[in-house]
Amino acid sequence: MHLGEEAWGQVIARLLQELPIALPQDLVERGRVLDGFYLPTRYPNGHPEGPPFEYYGRLQSKEALDYACAIVELIRLQMA
């Protein structure tokens, strides 16, 4: 809304691509990685067997947090 646009949806990569500003391509790729975590971590039957917490650990958590922080920081700078 800050740039005169409204964002709808939950697909981070698409939301980033639709911004009316040029973004580094690696940021969109980071959004794709985060998108891959959305459904399987949210639903208990998102994996063939076992609960989601058995499929994700410290490495995936750190990667997701790093990517999310990079996206939030870039957006914060654009809005400042």
C-alpha positions as CSV (number, residue, x, y, z in Angstrom):
1,M,0.0,0.0,0.0
2,H,3.0,2.3,0.6
3,L,3.8,2.2,-3.1
4,G,0.1,2.5,-4.2
5,E,-0.4,-1.2,-4.6
6,E,-2.3,-3.8,-2.6
7,A,-0.8,-7.2,-1.9
8,W,-3.0,-10.3,-1.8
9,G,-2.0,-13.9,-1.3
10,Q,0.5,-15.9,0.6
11,V,3.1,-16.8,-2.0
12,I,6.1,-14.7,-1.0
13,A,8.0,-15.1,-4.3
14,R,5.0,-13.9,-6.3
15,L,4.3,-11.0,-3.9
16,L,8.0,-9.9,-4.3
17,Q,7.9,-10.2,-8.1
18,E,4.7,-8.1,-8.2
19,L,6.3,-5.2,-6.3
20,P,6.7,-2.1,-8.5
21,I,10.4,-1.9,-7.6
22,A,13.4,-3.8,-8.9
23,L,14.6,-6.5,-6.4
24,P,17.6,-8.7,-6.5
25,Q,16.7,-12.0,-8.0
26,D,18.3,-13.9,-5.0
27,L,15.7,-12.3,-2.8
28,V,12.9,-13.8,-4.9
29,E,14.7,-17.1,-4.7
30,R,14.7,-16.8,-0.9
31,G,11.0,-16.2,-1.0
32,R,10.6,-19.4,-3.0
33,V,12.5,-21.3,-0.3
34,L,10.2,-19.9,2.4
35,D,7.1,-20.7,0.2
36,G,8.3,-24.4,0.3
37,F,8.1,-24.4,4.1
38,Y,4.5,-23.1,4.2
39,L,2.2,-26.1,3.6
40,P,4.2,-29.0,4.9
41,T,5.0,-27.3,8.2
42,R,1.5,-26.1,8.7
43,Y,-0.5,-29.3,8.3
44,P,0.1,-32.5,10.2
45,N,-0.5,-34.7,7.1
46,G,1.9,-32.6,4.9
47,H,4.4,-35.4,4.9
48,P,4.1,-39.1,4.0
49,E,4.6,-40.1,7.6
50,G,5.3,-38.5,10.9
51,P,4.6,-35.0,12.2
52,P,6.2,-32.0,10.6
53,F,8.6,-31.3,13.5
54,E,10.5,-34.5,12.6
55,Y,11.3,-33.1,9.1
56,Y,12.8,-29.8,10.1
57,G,15.6,-28.9,12.4
58,R,18.1,-26.2,13.4
59,L,19.5,-25.8,9.8
60,Q,16.2,-25.3,8.2
61,S,15.0,-23.0,10.9
62,K,18.2,-20.9,10.6
63,E,17.9,-20.7,6.9
64,A,14.2,-19.7,7.0
65,L,14.9,-17.0,9.6
66,D,17.9,-15.6,7.7
67,Y,15.8,-15.5,4.5
68,A,12.8,-13.9,6.1
69,C,15.0,-11.3,7.9
70,A,16.6,-10.4,4.5
71,I,13.2,-9.9,2.9
72,V,11.8,-7.9,5.8
73,E,14.9,-5.7,5.9
74,L,14.8,-4.9,2.2
75,I,11.1,-4.0,2.5
76,R,11.7,-1.9,5.6
77,L,14.3,0.1,3.7
78,Q,12.0,0.6,0.8
79,M,9.2,1.9,3.1
80,A,11.5,4.3,5.0
